[in-house]
């Protein structure tokens, strides 16, 4: 991503953890101008205390909440 600096990224397939890195990168690039369309059967805003599996933490981590191993991947402005 850093090599090609795309303006947008489409992520299809895999579990929700695959979304963390590209969305964190886009968040760093676009800041408050970033919008994400998240289509899933659950919101993925859980914390480790609420749900053990990390794939349920991704959106929360992008917002700076939850597991430090995930939130450290997201730069906040």
SEVEX-813690 format. One line per 10 residues: number of its first residue (from 1); their letters; for each residue x, y, z of N, C-alpha, C. Coordinates in steps of 0.05 Angstrom, whole numbers, m for minus. Layout:
<sites>
NUM = a = X:Y:Z:X:Y:Z:X:Y:Z ~ ...;
</sites>
This chain:
<sites>
1 = xxxxxxxxxx = 16:m24:0:0:0:0:17:25:0 ~ 38:25:17:55:49:18:70:53:m9 ~ 77:32:m22:91:34:m47:74:46:m69 ~ 49:39:m71:31:48:m92:13:71:m84 ~ 10:76:m59:m7:98:m48:m34:100:m62 ~ m50:79:m60:m77:81:m73:m95:101:m59 ~ m114:112:m74:m134:131:m62:m157:115:m50 ~ m161:91:m58:m182:74:m47:m173:45:m48 ~ m186:29:m32:m180:0:m30:m206:m15:m27 ~ m210:m36:m42:m233:m54:m38:m222:m79:m26;
11 = xxxxxxxxxx = m234:m88:m4:m226:m112:9:m250:m132:9 ~ m246:m155:m4:m267:m175:m6:m257:m201:4 ~ m272:m214:21:m264:m241:30:m247:m241:54 ~ m241:m264:64:m225:m268:88:m241:m262:113 ~ m229:m263:136:m243:m255:160:m238:m225:164 ~ m251:m214:183:m251:m184:186:m224:m173:193 ~ m206:m189:204:m179:m179:210:m164:m170:185 ~ m170:m181:162:m157:m173:137:m162:m143:131 ~ m183:m132:143:m190:m104:137:m174:m84:154 ~ m162:m92:176:m150:m73:194:m127:m57:181;
21 = xxxxxxxxxx = m108:m70:168:m85:m56:157:m93:m37:134 ~ m109:m46:114:m115:m26:93:m132:m3:103 ~ m151:m8:121:m168:14:131:m152:32:150 ~ m133:21:165:m116:38:182:m98:56:164 ~ m88:44:142:m72:60:124:m89:82:111 ~ m113:76:102:m130:97:90:m138:118:111 ~ m142:110:136:m148:129:157:m125:148:161 ~ m101:138:160:m78:155:162:m76:174:139 ~ m82:164:115:m81:181:91:m102:202:89 ~ m128:195:96:m150:213:92:m160:226:117;
31 = xxxxxxxxxx = m153:216:140:m162:229:166:m192:228:168 ~ m203:251:176:m232:253:180:m248:251:154 ~ m235:253:131:m248:251:105:m253:222:96 ~ m245:203:112:m249:175:105:m276:165:113 ~ m289:151:94:m314:137:100:m310:108:94 ~ m322:91:110:m320:62:106:m348:51:105 ~ m354:36:85:m379:21:83:m373:m7:94 ~ m384:m14:117:m378:m39:130:m403:m57:129 ~ m402:m78:113:m425:m96:110:m417:m123:124 ~ m431:m129:145:m424:m153:160:m449:m161:177;
41 = xxxxxxxxxx = m448:m185:187:m471:m194:204:m469:m184:232 ~ m446:m173:240:m442:m161:266:m424:m137:263 ~ m425:m118:283:m411:m92:279:m381:m93:283 ~ m369:m113:294:m340:m115:299:m329:m92:316 ~ m345:m84:336:m336:m63:354:m331:m74:383 ~ m329:m100:385:m325:m113:411:m297:m109:421 ~ m294:m113:447:m267:m113:460:m261:m142:468 ~ m236:m147:476:m230:m174:485:m247:m183:509 ~ m255:m164:526:m271:m171:549:m299:m180:540 ~ m309:m170:517:m335:m176:508:m336:m200:489;
51 = xxxxxxxxxx = m315:m204:474:m315:m225:454:m286:m233:450 ~ m280:m259:452:m253:m269:452:m238:m267:425 ~ m252:m271:403:m240:m273:377:m235:m245:365 ~ m210:m240:357:m202:m214:347:m217:m204:322 ~ m228:m223:306:m242:m214:282:m267:m197:289 ~ m276:m198:315:m298:m181:323:m290:m155:335 ~ m264:m147:332:m254:m123:344:m245:m102:324 ~ m246:m107:299:m233:m91:278:m244:m62:277 ~ m270:m58:275:m281:m31:273:m275:m16:299 ~ m278:m29:322:m271:m16:347:m242:m7:348;
61 = xxxxxxxxxx = m224:m24:338:m195:m17:337:m191:7:319 ~ m205:8:296:m202:31:278:m211:57:291 ~ m230:55:311:m239:78:326:m222:83:351 ~ m201:66:355:m183:70:377:m192:57:403 ~ m211:38:402:m221:24:425:m214:m5:424 ~ m207:m17:447:m204:m46:447:m175:m56:451 ~ m170:m78:440:m145:m93:443:m121:m75:435 ~ m102:m70:453:m78:m54:445:m62:m65:422 ~ m62:m92:419:m48:m104:397:m59:m96:370 ~ m85:m88:370:m98:m79:345:m98:m48:343;
71 = xxxxxxx = m104:m35:365:m106:m5:365:m79:8:359 ~ m57:m6:365:m30:6:359:m25:7:329 ~ m40:m8:313:m37:m8:285:m50:16:271 ~ m66:31:287:m81:53:276:m70:79:287 ~ m61:97:269:m51:123:278:m74:141:281 ~ m76:155:304:m97:174:309:m86:202:306 ~ m102:220:295:m93:248:291:m103:265:314;
</sites>
